[in-house]
Amino acid sequence: MAFWREPLDSDGVHVTRGVVHIIEERCKGCGYCIAYCPRKVLEQSKSFNKNGYHPPAVKTDECLNCCYCQLLCPEFAIFSVEAK
């Protein structure tokens, strides 16, 4: 997220990071996770799953572990966990 100025307490704020896991065989290629990711971490892959859909692919490691993708997925095909 881009700020027009840096917050005064940014030194003491711990930003969590996440790791996105995709269960490709469950994905139906709806694209909700790609459209609503606040950090644009996901993109549509060029490969197909066994049902013929394009599952999402992780393009950067900027995930904040907000779990929007997990909440929006109608097929429960994606989740994120906090990075260690």
C-alpha positions as CSV (number, residue, x, y, z in Angstrom):
1,M,0.0,0.0,0.0
2,A,1.4,3.4,-1.0
3,F,1.2,6.2,1.5
4,W,1.6,9.9,0.6
5,R,3.7,10.3,3.7
6,E,5.3,7.9,6.2
7,P,3.4,7.4,9.5
8,L,5.2,8.7,12.6
9,D,5.0,5.3,14.4
10,S,6.2,3.2,11.5
11,D,9.3,2.1,13.3
12,G,7.3,0.2,16.0
13,V,4.7,-1.4,13.8
14,H,5.3,-5.0,12.9
15,V,3.9,-5.9,9.5
16,T,2.9,-9.6,9.3
17,R,3.7,-11.5,6.2
18,G,2.0,-14.5,4.8
19,V,2.5,-17.4,2.5
20,V,-0.3,-18.2,0.0
21,H,-1.2,-21.9,-0.6
22,I,-3.4,-22.8,-3.6
23,I,-5.1,-26.2,-3.9
24,E,-5.2,-26.2,-7.7
25,E,-7.5,-29.2,-8.1
26,R,-10.3,-27.4,-6.2
27,C,-10.0,-24.1,-8.1
28,K,-12.8,-23.2,-10.6
29,G,-10.9,-20.1,-12.0
30,C,-13.5,-17.5,-10.8
31,G,-10.7,-14.9,-10.2
32,Y,-12.2,-13.4,-7.0
33,C,-8.9,-13.9,-5.2
34,I,-7.0,-12.1,-8.0
35,A,-9.4,-9.2,-8.2
36,Y,-9.7,-8.5,-4.5
37,C,-6.1,-9.0,-3.3
38,P,-5.1,-5.6,-1.8
39,R,-1.4,-6.2,-2.6
40,K,-1.9,-7.8,-6.0
41,V,0.0,-10.9,-5.0
42,L,-1.9,-13.3,-7.3
43,E,-2.1,-13.6,-11.0
44,Q,-3.9,-16.0,-13.4
45,S,-1.6,-18.8,-14.3
46,K,-1.1,-20.1,-17.9
47,S,-1.4,-23.7,-16.8
48,F,-4.6,-25.7,-16.4
49,N,-5.8,-27.9,-13.6
50,K,-7.4,-31.3,-14.1
51,N,-10.8,-29.7,-14.6
52,G,-9.6,-27.3,-17.3
53,Y,-9.5,-24.1,-15.3
54,H,-6.7,-21.6,-14.8
55,P,-5.9,-21.5,-11.1
56,P,-4.2,-18.4,-9.6
57,A,-0.4,-18.3,-9.2
58,V,1.6,-16.4,-6.6
59,K,3.7,-13.7,-8.4
60,T,5.3,-11.9,-5.4
61,D,6.1,-12.5,-1.7
62,E,4.3,-9.3,-0.6
63,C,1.4,-11.1,1.1
64,L,0.2,-9.4,4.3
65,N,-1.8,-12.5,5.5
66,C,-5.1,-10.6,5.4
67,C,-6.9,-13.7,4.3
68,Y,-9.2,-11.9,1.9
69,C,-8.5,-14.6,-0.7
70,Q,-9.4,-17.3,1.8
71,L,-12.7,-15.6,2.7
72,L,-13.7,-14.9,-0.9
73,C,-13.0,-18.3,-2.4
74,P,-16.3,-20.2,-3.0
75,E,-14.4,-23.5,-3.4
76,F,-12.1,-23.2,-0.4
77,A,-9.2,-23.6,-2.8
78,I,-6.8,-21.0,-1.3
79,F,-5.5,-20.1,2.1
80,S,-2.6,-18.2,3.6
81,V,-0.6,-18.8,6.7
82,E,1.7,-16.4,8.6
83,A,5.3,-16.6,7.4
84,K,7.9,-17.5,10.0
